[in-house]
Amino acid sequence: MAENPYRPLKAELLEVIQETPTIKTFVIRPERPIPFAAGQFVQLTVPGIGEAPFTPSSSPSVAEELGISVLRTGRVTDSLHELEPGVTLGVRGPFGKGYPTEKLEGKTVLVVGGGVGLAPLRSLLHHLFENINSYEHVAVRYGARDPSELLYRREFEAWGEKDRVSFDVTVDVPDESWDGKVGVVTTLLEELGLDVENTYVVSCGPLIMLRFVTLACLNLGFRPEQIYLSLNRKMSCGLGKCGRCNIGPYYLCKDGPDMCYEKIKDYKDVFSA
């Protein structure tokens, strides 16, 4: 008998890491390994409360444990943020297609993140960094509302020092401790110095950010087929059955959530919640 895709596996919560005032990373160990590709998502269950979709932010090369970074923003996430290590959660998946990493090989990859949008991109960064010789260059551009909301800040220096990697960061509103760049993340795209013809863009963040990143990239000469957007929204069943997450004929939970802009650009609800 085929395994029931709606039945979650038990997973032990091993560690809770406070990343920002509103974001925590939950490290879980499922009762059996869950192999996943960068960009695929899982449904994480808090027993008695409900489940919600999250893209693992840990390395796809490690299936025995998953790290999932969660913004506190609703009923399930509020409950998650109150948990301590040792409790049992549920997890099912993975779902979706993930990032087109094979298509990116031999190319420059421009990774543009905003706020908690860096969490889904982190699994991609792990894959790119672990296989860096397969890529020409990895350019990471990241922005957040203010310095306190910068996700994985402890890793920035190490990212910027890697071979074939460049990293730049900005905030919308600085505080007294901030001596870096100020402005929305699209300001980091104004002088990239990249070979556009040989570059793919992957972006994740708030919908308004994705809209302006897309416009900025098109203005720089990127073609729609070179732009991939992580549209992690309205996903529920993970199987394309509930009909909540579609854009035109595409269901984000099975055809995405990382969608080539060429496929979806003519549908009016691309950048609507």
ChimeraX attribute file (.defattr): number of C-alpha atoms within 10 A of each C-alpha:
attribute: neighborCount
match mode: 1-to-1
recipient: residues
	/A:1	3
	/A:2	4
	/A:3	6
	/A:4	8
	/A:5	14
	/A:6	13
	/A:7	11
	/A:8	18
	/A:9	19
	/A:10	17
	/A:11	23
	/A:12	19
	/A:13	22
	/A:14	17
	/A:15	16
	/A:16	19
	/A:17	12
	/A:18	15
	/A:19	19
	/A:20	17
	/A:21	11
	/A:22	14
	/A:23	22
	/A:24	20
	/A:25	23
	/A:26	23
	/A:27	22
	/A:28	25
	/A:29	21
	/A:30	22
	/A:31	14
	/A:32	12
	/A:33	12
	/A:34	19
	/A:35	14
	/A:36	24
	/A:37	22
	/A:38	26
	/A:39	29
	/A:40	25
	/A:41	29
	/A:42	24
	/A:43	22
	/A:44	24
	/A:45	22
	/A:46	18
	/A:47	13
	/A:48	7
	/A:49	11
	/A:50	14
	/A:51	22
	/A:52	18
	/A:53	23
	/A:54	21
	/A:55	29
	/A:56	30
	/A:57	26
	/A:58	25
	/A:59	21
	/A:60	21
	/A:61	14
	/A:62	13
	/A:63	16
	/A:64	14
	/A:65	23
	/A:66	27
	/A:67	23
	/A:68	22
	/A:69	28
	/A:70	23
	/A:71	20
	/A:72	16
	/A:73	11
	/A:74	10
	/A:75	12
	/A:76	18
	/A:77	20
	/A:78	13
	/A:79	14
	/A:80	21
	/A:81	19
	/A:82	7
	/A:83	15
	/A:84	12
	/A:85	13
	/A:86	12
	/A:87	13
	/A:88	19
	/A:89	20
	/A:90	21
	/A:91	26
	/A:92	23
	/A:93	21
	/A:94	21
	/A:95	25
	/A:96	24
	/A:97	20
	/A:98	22
	/A:99	24
	/A:100	17
	/A:101	16
	/A:102	9
	/A:103	9
	/A:104	19
	/A:105	17
	/A:106	15
	/A:107	17
	/A:108	23
	/A:109	25
	/A:110	22
	/A:111	22
	/A:112	28
	/A:113	28
	/A:114	29
	/A:115	22
	/A:116	23
	/A:117	24
	/A:118	26
	/A:119	29
	/A:120	27
	/A:121	28
	/A:122	22
	/A:123	26
	/A:124	27
	/A:125	23
	/A:126	17
	/A:127	18
	/A:128	22
	/A:129	18
	/A:130	12
	/A:131	11
	/A:132	19
	/A:133	13
	/A:134	16
	/A:135	19
	/A:136	16
	/A:137	21
	/A:138	23
	/A:139	20
	/A:140	22
	/A:141	23
	/A:142	26
	/A:143	31
	/A:144	25
	/A:145	18
	/A:146	16
	/A:147	20
	/A:148	16
	/A:149	19
	/A:150	24
	/A:151	24
	/A:152	16
	/A:153	13
	/A:154	10
	/A:155	9
	/A:156	14
	/A:157	10
	/A:158	9
	/A:159	16
	/A:160	15
	/A:161	11
	/A:162	13
	/A:163	12
	/A:164	15
	/A:165	19
	/A:166	15
	/A:167	17
	/A:168	18
	/A:169	22
	/A:170	26
	/A:171	24
	/A:172	14
	/A:173	14
	/A:174	17
	/A:175	10
	/A:176	6
	/A:177	7
	/A:178	14
	/A:179	9
	/A:180	11
	/A:181	17
	/A:182	19
	/A:183	16
	/A:184	20
	/A:185	26
	/A:186	21
	/A:187	16
	/A:188	19
	/A:189	17
	/A:190	11
	/A:191	8
	/A:192	13
	/A:193	7
	/A:194	14
	/A:195	11
	/A:196	17
	/A:197	12
	/A:198	14
	/A:199	21
	/A:200	22
	/A:201	24
	/A:202	24
	/A:203	27
	/A:204	26
	/A:205	26
	/A:206	18
	/A:207	19
	/A:208	12
	/A:209	22
	/A:210	23
	/A:211	15
	/A:212	15
	/A:213	25
	/A:214	23
	/A:215	13
	/A:216	16
	/A:217	19
	/A:218	14
	/A:219	10
	/A:220	14
	/A:221	11
	/A:222	20
	/A:223	17
	/A:224	18
	/A:225	14
	/A:226	21
	/A:227	22
	/A:228	25
	/A:229	25
	/A:230	25
	/A:231	24
	/A:232	23
	/A:233	17
	/A:234	16
	/A:235	24
	/A:236	17
	/A:237	20
	/A:238	23
	/A:239	18
	/A:240	18
	/A:241	12
	/A:242	12
	/A:243	16
	/A:244	15
	/A:245	24
	/A:246	20
	/A:247	18
	/A:248	13
	/A:249	10
	/A:250	17
	/A:251	23
	/A:252	27
	/A:253	30
	/A:254	22
	/A:255	17
	/A:256	25
	/A:257	27
	/A:258	26
	/A:259	23
	/A:260	20
	/A:261	17
	/A:262	13
	/A:263	15
	/A:264	17
	/A:265	14
	/A:266	11
	/A:267	11
	/A:268	10
	/A:269	12
	/A:270	18
	/A:271	16
	/A:272	9
	/A:273	11
